[in-house]
Amino acid sequence: MNEKEIERMLRHPDDETARRLTEGRPPLDDAAKARLWARIQDEMTSADTVHGEAPVVKRRIWPSLAVAAACVVVFGGTFAGLFSMSRPVVSPEPTVPTAPADIADTLPFAVGERFAADGLTESGTLWITVTSASPVDGDLSAWTVHVTAASEDAVPRGGATQFCADNFLAVKDETIVSPYQCDTDRPGDAHCTFVLKNGQTASLTLYYRFLEDTPSFRLATGTDPACPSVEIKMEGNT
């Protein structure tokens, strides 16, 4: 409904119009009616003074207070709507997504804990447990690590038929060392490989040689820095 239609309706009101405009509105008490009627009289009354004669008062008589009240309601709603349309729209603050924690910063597993070596499999799960680790004859530059591997439909990377023990990497700071030897009860066709079918378990003994004394390092299960790893240290590994 535009302003012209509202004006036309209010200039020529009838009982049906008054009923429609006041429908659903709470009734006015006597005090509110008196205030409203006084305001309407002030607004709609004008005095024209003719020279030498008494003032002539011209009034427009509204059919009922209900229509007058409806007028206030309608125009109040119209002006409120126009005011709200003129107010600037405030956009909500953008939500900044929280970046996930770097997998490489997670704590390594401990000796004796079982975990999935995700970096070594194409599908399925290769469960790994480092059972013990110790320096060779007290030499901190030479280590022996004992590992138990169990297959749960584990398929090696690239669809190969055997796992490569070279992917069990000893990592110390920026130094990465592959095992120079792997003893296993399920050897593969090539050096440092082992075959593991679904439901089978393999025992691995991995040998590492560092260029200097290394009292602690991580045994990583893959070349990706995010691969799970095991913390190896001189005390508490056997």
Disulfide bonds with the S-S distance in Angstrom:
none
